[in-house]
Amino acid sequence: MIVEQQTDREALFQPLRIRGVELRNRIVMSPMTRGFCPDGVPAPNVAAYYGRRSEGGAGLIVTEGIAVDHPAAVGDAGLGEDNIPLLGNAASVDGWRKVVAAVHAHGGKIIPQLWHQGAMRKPNTGPHPHVPSVSPSGIWGPLGRMTSIDPKSIPADPRIGEAMGEAEIEGAISAFVRSAVNAVDAGFDGIALHGGHGYLLDNFLWEGTNQRDDKWGGSRARRSEFPAEIVRRIRAAIGEDLPIFFRFSQWKQQDFRATLADNPDELREVLQPLADAGVDVFDASVRYYNRAAFDGDSASLAGVAKRVTGKMSMAVGGVGINSGMYDRDKPAAVVSDFGPLLERFKAGEFDLVAVGRAMIGDPHWARKFREGQPTEPYRMDADNILS
């Protein structure tokens, strides 16, 4: 058993500079879809929601997934098709400008998670229902795998359309860049890209959805070329001062047991092109942060990502809570033993700690964690309210 020392928590409250942005501490609010943006525009209650987490001590907030300015970016995510936030038109940019101001007012920083659902977008839904969904090879993913997706939402045929052509690929890349530029205009402190969970960027990374044999597919490095090109173009568009975060995951919604890599060397093949393109922080999305990523290696996925790329990394997955995101049959309870988390941080495995559902449950989680105070629990009905 790892015994937590009183001073260990304070290590997470040291500032961290990433390019030209200084975070006051290492506690991050993890991105979590909320769906409270009518017509894609965040209302005052969204600004107040994120502002409370900044007031509660979070050093950095990564917003819920924000649809990039592409007609096939998002559809029904189970939260109302018209409530997924956008970052395209003037109204949405102005709405996010107010959110940024609310976070900055309490000393926190905030970056948007740019999101394209790719193969996971439900057909005939979203702001542009008649536009077909896109994926690199026109494939949803292999069927019959372990998943929590409602069977009614799984296609009968894994092929959902045609492979993306060059014009479609260029259109998707341009959409990410436009949205990143809009984010900077709104005052965000950097950019986060959602490259996991079976969405578009992950569709290119994963061989289950990318079966191309051109420059956008084949080897792991070539499958990384599409998101790497997005990173390069965003870096060129926003300049050198703002950080770029990249979320990746082994698991996919289509297949919980899927992997991008089965050992550290293979993970280097996946991530190095992204690191070279300009990613500053790898957000390693796992269900349980404290599990070893590979056999024979005790490091977490965040730890391996940091080791093989030399870039910063962020741990996420069940911090402050005793169940994984998809363990719906297991009530989520507050965790008070942070010894394993602090031990891994002290060992240098990761630079940032992202807190998800625990921070939905308690907007002052960061402050209470620092002071050793009990926190409020996450409740399932919190998914339907914005508090």
C-alpha positions as CSV (number, residue, x, y, z in Angstrom):
1,M,0.0,0.0,0.0
2,I,1.3,3.4,-1.0
3,V,1.2,5.9,2.0
4,E,0.4,9.4,1.0
5,Q,2.5,12.1,2.6
6,Q,1.0,15.4,3.5
7,T,3.3,17.3,1.2
8,D,2.6,15.1,-1.8
9,R,-0.6,16.8,-2.9
10,E,1.1,20.2,-2.9
11,A,3.3,19.0,-5.8
12,L,0.2,19.1,-8.0
13,F,-0.2,22.7,-7.2
14,Q,3.0,23.9,-8.6
15,P,2.7,26.1,-11.8
16,L,3.4,24.7,-15.2
17,R,4.4,26.6,-18.3
18,I,3.4,25.2,-21.7
19,R,4.8,27.4,-24.5
20,G,3.5,30.9,-23.7
21,V,0.8,29.8,-21.2
22,E,1.4,29.4,-17.5
23,L,-1.1,27.2,-15.5
24,R,-1.4,27.9,-11.8
25,N,-1.4,24.2,-11.0
26,R,-1.6,20.7,-12.6
27,I,-5.3,20.0,-12.0
28,V,-7.3,19.9,-15.2
29,M,-11.1,19.6,-15.7
30,S,-11.4,16.8,-18.2
31,P,-13.6,17.3,-21.3
32,M,-17.1,15.9,-20.8
33,T,-20.0,16.3,-23.2
34,R,-22.8,18.3,-21.5
35,G,-25.2,19.3,-24.3
36,F,-26.5,22.7,-23.0
37,C,-25.8,24.8,-26.0
38,P,-29.1,25.5,-27.9
39,D,-28.4,25.9,-31.6
40,G,-24.7,25.3,-30.8
41,V,-24.3,28.5,-28.8
42,P,-23.2,28.4,-25.1
43,A,-25.7,30.3,-23.0
44,P,-24.9,32.2,-19.7
45,N,-25.4,29.0,-17.7
46,V,-22.5,27.4,-19.6
47,A,-20.2,30.3,-18.7
48,A,-21.3,30.0,-15.1
49,Y,-20.7,26.3,-15.1
50,Y,-17.1,26.5,-16.3
51,G,-16.5,29.6,-14.2
52,R,-17.4,27.7,-11.0
53,R,-14.8,25.1,-11.8
54,S,-12.2,27.8,-12.3
55,E,-13.3,29.5,-9.0
56,G,-13.0,26.0,-7.4
57,G,-9.3,25.9,-8.2
58,A,-8.9,24.0,-11.5
59,G,-5.7,25.2,-13.2
60,L,-7.0,24.3,-16.7
61,I,-10.4,23.5,-18.1
62,V,-10.7,21.5,-21.3
63,T,-14.2,22.1,-22.6
64,E,-16.7,19.5,-23.7
65,G,-16.3,18.4,-27.3
66,I,-17.1,21.4,-29.6
67,A,-18.0,20.5,-33.2
68,V,-15.6,21.8,-35.8
69,D,-17.0,23.8,-38.7
70,H,-17.8,20.9,-40.9
71,P,-21.3,19.7,-42.0
72,A,-20.7,16.1,-41.0
73,A,-18.9,16.9,-37.7
74,V,-21.7,15.9,-35.3
75,G,-25.1,14.3,-35.1
76,D,-27.2,12.9,-32.3
77,A,-25.0,12.3,-29.2
78,G,-28.0,11.4,-27.0
79,L,-28.2,15.0,-25.6
80,G,-30.4,16.6,-28.2
81,E,-29.1,17.3,-31.7
82,D,-29.3,21.0,-31.4
83,N,-27.5,21.3,-28.1
84,I,-24.0,20.2,-29.1
85,P,-21.7,23.3,-29.0
86,L,-20.2,24.7,-32.2
87,L,-17.3,27.0,-32.9
88,G,-18.2,28.3,-36.4
89,N,-20.6,31.2,-36.7
90,A,-20.3,34.5,-35.0
91,A,-22.9,33.7,-32.4
92,S,-21.0,30.6,-31.2
93,V,-17.7,32.4,-31.1
94,D,-19.2,35.2,-29.0
95,G,-20.8,32.7,-26.7
96,W,-17.5,31.0,-26.1
97,R,-15.8,34.4,-25.6
98,K,-18.1,34.9,-22.6
99,V,-17.2,31.4,-21.2
100,V,-13.5,32.2,-21.5
101,A,-14.0,35.5,-19.7
102,A,-15.8,33.7,-16.8
103,V,-12.9,31.2,-16.4
104,H,-10.2,33.9,-16.7
105,A,-12.0,36.0,-14.0
106,H,-11.1,33.3,-11.5
107,G,-7.5,32.8,-12.6
108,G,-8.0,29.6,-14.6
109,K,-7.1,28.8,-18.2
110,I,-9.4,27.2,-20.7
111,I,-9.0,25.4,-24.1
112,P,-11.6,24.0,-26.4
113,Q,-11.7,20.3,-27.4
114,L,-12.3,20.3,-31.1
115,W,-14.4,17.3,-32.1
116,H,-15.5,15.5,-35.3
117,Q,-17.5,12.3,-34.8
118,G,-16.5,10.8,-38.0
119,A,-17.8,7.2,-38.3
120,M,-19.6,7.5,-35.0
121,R,-22.0,10.2,-36.3
122,K,-25.5,8.8,-36.5
123,P,-26.8,9.1,-40.1
124,N,-29.6,11.7,-40.8
125,T,-29.0,13.6,-37.6
126,G,-27.3,16.8,-36.5
127,P,-27.3,20.4,-37.9
128,H,-27.0,19.0,-41.5
129,P,-28.9,15.7,-41.4
130,H,-28.8,15.0,-45.2
131,V,-25.0,15.1,-45.3
132,P,-23.4,11.6,-45.2
133,S,-21.1,10.7,-42.4
134,V,-17.4,10.4,-43.2
135,S,-14.6,8.0,-42.3
136,P,-11.3,7.3,-44.0
137,S,-12.3,4.0,-45.6
138,G,-16.1,4.4,-45.3
139,I,-16.1,1.8,-42.5
140,W,-17.8,2.2,-39.1
141,G,-15.6,-0.5,-37.6
142,P,-15.7,-4.2,-37.0
143,L,-19.0,-5.6,-35.7
144,G,-19.6,-8.0,-32.9
145,R,-17.0,-6.4,-30.5
146,M,-17.3,-5.4,-26.9
147,T,-19.1,-2.1,-26.7
148,S,-21.7,-0.2,-24.6
149,I,-23.4,1.2,-27.7
150,D,-27.1,0.6,-28.0
151,P,-27.6,-2.3,-30.5
152,K,-30.1,-0.1,-32.4
153,S,-27.3,2.4,-33.1
154,I,-24.9,-0.1,-34.5
155,P,-25.1,-0.4,-38.3
156,A,-26.0,-3.7,-39.8
157,D,-23.2,-3.4,-42.3
158,P,-19.7,-2.1,-41.2
159,R,-19.5,-0.2,-44.5
160,I,-21.3,3.1,-44.1
161,G,-20.2,4.9,-47.2
162,E,-17.4,5.5,-49.6
163,A,-13.8,6.2,-48.6
164,M,-13.0,9.9,-48.2
165,G,-11.6,11.5,-51.3
166,E,-8.8,14.0,-51.3
167,A,-11.3,16.9,-51.5
168,E,-13.2,15.6,-48.5
169,I,-10.0,15.1,-46.5
170,E,-8.9,18.6,-47.3
171,G,-12.3,19.9,-46.3
172,A,-12.1,18.2,-42.9
173,I,-8.6,19.5,-42.3
174,S,-9.6,23.0,-43.2
175,A,-12.6,22.8,-40.8
176,F,-10.3,22.0,-37.8
177,V,-8.1,24.9,-38.7
178,R,-11.0,27.3,-39.1
179,S,-12.3,26.3,-35.7
180,A,-8.9,26.6,-34.1
181,V,-8.6,30.2,-35.5
182,N,-12.1,30.9,-34.2
183,A,-11.0,29.6,-30.8
184,V,-8.1,32.0,-30.6
185,D,-10.5,34.8,-31.6
186,A,-12.7,33.9,-28.7
187,G,-9.7,34.2,-26.3
188,F,-9.0,30.5,-25.6
189,D,-5.6,29.7,-24.2
190,G,-4.7,26.8,-26.6
191,I,-6.3,24.0,-28.5
192,A,-7.3,20.4,-27.7
193,L,-8.0,17.9,-30.4
194,H,-10.2,14.8,-29.8
195,G,-8.2,12.0,-31.4
196,G,-9.7,9.1,-29.5
197,H,-12.8,7.0,-28.8
198,G,-13.6,6.0,-32.4
199,Y,-14.1,9.6,-33.7
200,L,-12.7,10.9,-37.0
201,L,-9.1,11.5,-36.0
202,D,-9.1,8.1,-34.3
203,N,-10.7,6.6,-37.4
204,F,-7.5,7.5,-39.3
205,L,-5.3,6.2,-36.5
206,W,-7.0,2.8,-36.1
207,E,-6.6,0.0,-38.6
208,G,-10.1,-1.1,-37.8
209,T,-11.5,2.0,-39.6
210,N,-8.5,3.0,-41.8
211,Q,-7.7,0.4,-44.5
212,R,-6.3,2.9,-47.0
213,D,-3.1,2.2,-49.0
214,D,-2.3,5.8,-49.9
215,K,-0.4,8.5,-47.9
216,W,-3.2,8.5,-45.4
217,G,-3.1,4.8,-44.5
218,G,-1.0,1.7,-44.2
219,S,1.7,1.8,-41.5
220,R,1.0,3.3,-38.1
221,A,3.0,6.4,-39.0
222,R,1.0,6.9,-42.2
223,R,-2.2,6.4,-40.4
224,S,-1.1,9.3,-38.1
225,E,-0.6,11.6,-41.1
226,F,-4.1,13.0,-41.2
227,P,-4.2,14.2,-37.6
228,A,-0.5,15.2,-37.9
229,E,-1.4,17.4,-40.9
230,I,-4.2,19.0,-38.8
231,V,-1.7,19.8,-36.0
232,R,0.8,21.3,-38.5
233,R,-1.8,23.5,-40.0
234,I,-3.2,24.6,-36.7
235,R,0.3,25.4,-35.4
236,A,0.9,27.5,-38.5
237,A,-2.4,29.3,-38.1
238,I,-2.3,30.1,-34.3
239,G,1.4,30.7,-33.9
240,E,4.0,29.4,-31.5
241,D,2.7,30.7,-28.1
242,L,-0.4,28.6,-27.6
243,P,-0.2,24.9,-26.6
244,I,-1.9,22.0,-28.5
245,F,-3.2,19.0,-26.6
246,F,-4.1,15.7,-28.3
247,R,-6.4,13.1,-26.8
248,F,-5.8,9.6,-27.9
249,S,-7.1,6.2,-26.7
250,Q,-6.4,2.5,-27.2
251,W,-10.1,1.6,-26.8
252,K,-12.8,2.6,-29.2
253,Q,-16.6,2.9,-28.7
254,Q,-16.9,0.3,-31.5
255,D,-14.5,-2.0,-29.7
256,F,-13.4,-1.6,-26.0
257,R,-10.6,-4.1,-26.5
258,A,-9.1,-2.4,-29.6
259,T,-5.5,-1.1,-29.5
260,L,-3.5,1.3,-31.5
261,A,-0.3,-0.2,-30.2
262,D,0.7,-3.4,-28.3
263,N,4.0,-2.2,-26.9
264,P,5.9,1.1,-26.3
265,D,7.7,0.9,-29.7
266,E,4.5,0.7,-31.6
267,L,3.0,3.5,-29.5
268,R,6.0,5.6,-30.6
269,E,5.2,4.9,-34.2
270,V,1.7,6.3,-33.6
271,L,2.5,9.3,-31.6
272,Q,5.9,10.5,-32.9
273,P,4.5,12.0,-36.1
274,L,2.0,14.0,-33.9
275,A,4.8,15.2,-31.6
276,D,6.9,16.2,-34.5
277,A,3.9,18.1,-36.0
278,G,3.5,20.3,-32.9
279,V,1.6,18.5,-30.1
280,D,2.7,19.7,-26.7
281,V,0.6,17.5,-24.4
282,F,-0.7,14.0,-24.9
283,D,-4.0,13.3,-23.2
284,A,-4.0,9.5,-22.7
285,S,-7.6,8.5,-22.3
286,V,-8.1,5.3,-20.3
287,R,-10.9,4.1,-18.0
288,Y,-8.5,3.6,-15.1
289,Y,-5.4,5.9,-14.9
290,N,-3.6,3.5,-12.5
291,R,-3.3,0.5,-14.8
292,A,-0.2,-0.5,-16.7
293,A,-0.5,0.1,-20.4
294,F,1.5,-2.9,-21.6
295,D,2.7,-6.2,-20.3
296,G,6.1,-6.1,-18.7
297,D,5.9,-2.3,-18.2
298,S,4.5,-0.8,-15.0
299,A,3.9,2.7,-16.6
300,S,0.4,4.0,-17.4
301,L,-0.5,4.9,-20.9
302,A,0.2,8.6,-20.1
303,G,3.6,7.6,-18.7
304,V,4.5,5.6,-21.8
305,A,3.4,8.4,-24.1
306,K,5.6,10.9,-22.3
307,R,8.6,8.5,-22.4
308,V,8.4,7.6,-26.1
309,T,7.8,11.2,-27.4
310,G,9.5,13.4,-24.9
311,K,6.4,15.5,-24.7
312,M,4.3,16.3,-21.6
313,S,1.4,14.0,-20.8
314,M,-1.9,14.1,-18.9
315,A,-3.4,11.3,-16.9
316,V,-7.2,10.7,-16.9
317,G,-9.6,8.0,-16.0
318,G,-11.4,7.5,-12.7
319,V,-9.4,10.1,-10.7
320,G,-11.4,10.8,-7.5
321,I,-14.0,8.1,-8.3
322,N,-14.1,4.4,-8.0
323,S,-15.6,3.3,-11.3
324,G,-14.8,3.6,-15.0
325,M,-16.8,5.7,-17.3
326,Y,-18.8,2.8,-18.7
327,D,-19.3,0.9,-15.5
328,R,-22.9,1.9,-15.3
329,D,-23.8,-1.1,-13.1
330,K,-21.4,0.2,-10.4
331,P,-22.4,3.3,-8.4
332,A,-19.7,5.9,-8.5
333,A,-18.3,6.7,-5.0
334,V,-15.8,9.3,-3.8
335,V,-12.2,8.0,-3.5
336,S,-10.0,9.3,-0.7
337,D,-6.9,7.2,-1.4
338,F,-4.8,9.2,-3.8
339,G,-1.5,7.5,-2.9
340,P,-1.2,5.7,-6.3
341,L,-1.9,8.9,-8.2
342,L,0.6,11.0,-6.3
343,E,3.2,8.2,-6.5
344,R,3.0,8.1,-10.3
345,F,3.1,11.9,-10.5
346,K,6.1,12.0,-8.2
347,A,7.9,9.5,-10.4
348,G,7.4,11.8,-13.4
349,E,4.9,9.6,-15.3
350,F,2.7,12.6,-16.2
351,D,2.6,16.4,-15.9
352,L,-1.1,17.0,-15.5
353,V,-4.0,15.2,-13.8
354,A,-7.4,15.5,-15.5
355,V,-10.5,15.1,-13.3
356,G,-13.8,14.2,-14.9
357,R,-17.0,13.1,-13.2
358,A,-15.6,14.0,-9.8
359,M,-15.4,17.6,-10.9
360,I,-19.0,17.5,-12.3
361,G,-20.0,16.4,-8.8
362,D,-18.1,19.1,-7.0
363,P,-17.0,22.3,-8.8
364,H,-14.6,23.0,-5.9
365,W,-12.9,19.6,-6.2
366,A,-9.4,21.0,-6.8
367,R,-9.5,23.3,-3.8
368,K,-10.9,20.6,-1.5
369,F,-8.4,18.0,-2.8
370,R,-5.6,20.4,-1.9
371,E,-6.9,21.1,1.6
372,G,-7.8,17.4,2.2
373,Q,-11.5,18.2,2.6
374,P,-14.2,15.7,1.6
375,T,-15.8,16.3,-1.8
376,E,-19.3,16.0,-3.0
377,P,-20.1,12.7,-4.9
378,Y,-20.9,12.5,-8.6
379,R,-24.5,11.6,-9.2
380,M,-26.0,10.0,-12.3
381,D,-28.7,12.7,-12.6
382,A,-25.8,15.2,-13.0
383,D,-25.8,14.2,-16.6
384,N,-29.1,16.0,-17.0
385,I,-28.3,19.2,-15.1
386,L,-25.7,22.0,-15.4
387,S,-24.7,22.9,-11.8
